[in-house]
Amino acid sequence: MILKRVEVIEDDESEIMEAVRRMSNRYDMVVTSGGIGPTHDDITYRSIAKAFNLPLVLHKEAFALMKQLSKPHPNQPNFNWDEDSPALRAKLRMVELPTDASRPLDEQFLFPCKDMWVPVAVVNGNVHILPGVPKLFEKLLDGLTPYILPRLADPEGRGIARVIISTPLPESAVAAYLAELAERVEPKGVKVGSYPRWGKKRNTVTLVGRDKAYLESIAPEVVHYVKGRLVKVEGEDDEDEGAF
């Protein structure tokens, strides 16, 4: 899977609607992070529902899991799940989800982690709505792996090859050559990358593509022009000062 774009969007309904429509139309998979909590500025569910003309519907399974798995808050000793209150209505905001009556429910609401009540709502077939809390985001994203792999053309990543070259030269010294190289190999589906390593004596140049034989055929040329060496892992030669 290739990451194509990252956007940071403020809590603004029109901005969220525009971005999610555009990216859903353009990309195979979209992941959102944040804005699905219980407060007034958590507007992701509402905005995405509006973007695709969908209603927000209480997801009964998610609500049942919320009640089952949530621990009582010490500052809410009198909270009652069965009694209407501002606190209950705030919690319900987190399980009122964009729902498309024309799509199977089990494709719209995924529960990747059995010990979490938080679902991953999938809108328009490819927009995956996740929480912004880093630990929850990472856990749910990892849990999505079994759902995502069958959709990939190359699920094991065997079709992608990568050559890593360690160079002692600064980026400015190799920029002109790498620009020419990138233009030359682009028709072959090869991406040329250059990455500074702050605080280290060597930088990294990468060649990424699907034709492993072609990458290996041009690697010696790149090694020569950047006065570098092939490495298997970035930084493996940090201590080898005399290797060049």
C-alpha positions, 0 to 999 in steps of 0.5 A: 500500500502506497501512502499518497496524501496526508491532510490536516483539517480543522474542526470545520464542517465544510472543510471536512465535507470537501476533503472527504468527498475529494479523497474518497473519489480519488483514492482506494482507501481513506483513513480519518483520525479524530473528531469522534468524541462526545464534545461539541467540537467532535463533528467528524461523524456528522460532517462525513454523514452530511458529505454523503447525504447519510443519516446518523443512526444509533448503532445498537451493538456499539452502544451495548459494547460501550455499556459493557466495556466502559469503566465507571468514571469516579467523577460520575458516580450517579451516572445511569445508562438507562436514564436520559441525561446530558452525559448520556446524550454526549456518550450517544454521540460516539455511537450515532454513526453514518449509515447507508441503507443500501449497503450491508451493515457488516461492511459499514461497521467493523470491530477489529478489536474485541476488547474495544467498543469503538467501531471503525465506520466505513463510509462510501466503501472506502472512508474509514473513520478512526479516533484521534487518540494515538494508542486507539488509532494504532490499535484499530489500524493494526486490527484492520489488517485482515479486512484490508489485505484481501483488497490489495493487489499485492497483499504480501508486498512481494511486487515492491523492491527497494534498494537502499544506498548509504552516502557520505555526501550532503543532499546538495551534492547529489541533488542534480544527479538524483533529479536527472536519474528520477526523470530517467527512471520514472518511465520504468516505474521507479521512485528515487528518494533522498533522505537526510539523517540529522546528526549522522554522517551519512544520508540515504538514497532509495530506489523503489519499484516493481522490477527488481532486476532493473533496480539492481542493474542501475544500483551500481551507477547510483552507488558510483555517483553518490560515492555510496554503498549498498546497505540492507537497513538504513543506518547499518554502517553508521559505525563503519567510518572507514568503509568508503 
